[in-house]
Amino acid sequence: MRIGGSVALVTGGASGLGLATVRNLHDRGASVVILARSARGKDIAAELGERVVFSPGDVTREEDVSAAIELAASLGTLRIAVNCAGTGHAVKTVGKDGPFPLAAFNEIVQVNLIGTFNVIRLAAARIAQAEDDGEERGVIVNAASVAAFDGQIGQAAYAASKAGVIGMTLPIARDLASLKIRVVTIAPGLFHTPMFDPFPRSAIDALGRQVPHPARLGDPAEFASLAAHIVENPMLNGETIRLDGALRMAPR
């Protein structure tokens, strides 16, 4: 799939992995719609200028996703969707304050899993209307996490939500194969996103030393590079790719 000249929808595109993906796709010639709850998306769009627009919204709301897709359609032909929107927090199944609050568990699953599927189904329906670009119509890339495989203490909800994204990757790829739409998931390890901004440098370095090689936190640009390669490589489909420097997470 050619990136240049295509239109991409990137959720969670106002920071971290999503922002790096927005920059990468834009640099390669795509028009990009940023769908995010953070108003910072407006500043990012203004900074990047031509071919980048911001659509404020929540991935769990059909009307917000539909509005972003309509905005994308106004820029050209939507062919790429990258799901980076997500949330999470650490709560033990039974802790000092009692059992894990069910509402908190539901919120994480709602955003990370159901929100991702909401974007997939609506974006795929629009991509399916496009003319073929060579042998395909479009590509959907999802962000999961190595926590889906190596969930740590307190990550029951987060791990479950990301495992759900991985679990639905192959069946959705099979669902969409007749429409010539590919679906691939990236499971990143420890990446230096804004979540780590409050940490002292010593703590960040210590976390990085847990990674076998390279012994550091990942750069969001490396995630974006893989996302772009997935878009461009037509044989990548129905797969989850760990991007983690051979990290296997310890229990805590």
Disulfide bonds with the S-S distance in Angstrom:
none
